[in-house]
């Protein structure tokens, strides 16, 4: 019998979206509008507000497209619209 990891179970129970899903235009647009509404937002806040476990891939896509920028603030990372 195959056992599920705790992370998989936690995501399934809490209703959070898994990290490895396709980057749909609507997900990218939601994240972009969130960053525009809250400049300097931290990744943990983004994840909480979008109800996701991780959003690394979405953020990386927006950075590659030149729509947002990432800044280090001491030990914190913050995201700003371009």
Secondary structure, DSSP 8 states (H G I E B T S, - for coil): -----HHHHHHHHHT-B-SSS---HHHHHHHHHHHHHSTTEEHHHHHHHHTBS--HHHHHHHHHTTSEEEEEETTEEEEEE-
